[in-house]
Amino acid sequence: MPSEQRVLQRDGLHLFHIRYWAHGVRWLTGRESRKFTREYDPCDPSRICAMTEDGIIGARPADLTRPAIPLWEHRAARRALREAGRRSVDEELVFRTIEARRAHLAPLPMIDVTPDTAARDALPARKGEGGPCKCPLLLPIQQSR
């Protein structure tokens, strides 16, 4: 798994502008100022692992209402914000951008193209099928005698 070195902040672990929290982090805040190695899955960075002297601490985003996002989508949102002229980026802004992009890319409702049998039955019969055709455009051309 890929990993990055980060210093433990007072409010938890930070990676990719997302704040992560775990019960084990509480005991380390304020006592540790060194960098911790954080491993993550690029397909789903909704869970990271921090390597400590006591073992591994698994952490999840502090705000559990956030959707799970792949790292490529996170980077695309940050790139879009940079292109829009935003210099500083925070967690809230990144997730709002992702939600806006997802809403824009949401599939449109499908159009029902199933033939309506009542409408089909209301059409005039074709030549040679059933009764006489009433449509003037479909009447046979009369030959002059």
PyMOL commands that set and color helices and strands:
alter all, ss='L'
color gray80, all
select helices_A, chain A and resi 23-27+71-83+91-104+117-122+136-138
alter helices_A, ss='H'
color red, helices_A
select strands_A, chain A and resi 3-7+13-15+18-21+35-40+48-52+55-61
alter strands_A, ss='S'
color yellow, strands_A
deselect
rebuild
show_as cartoon
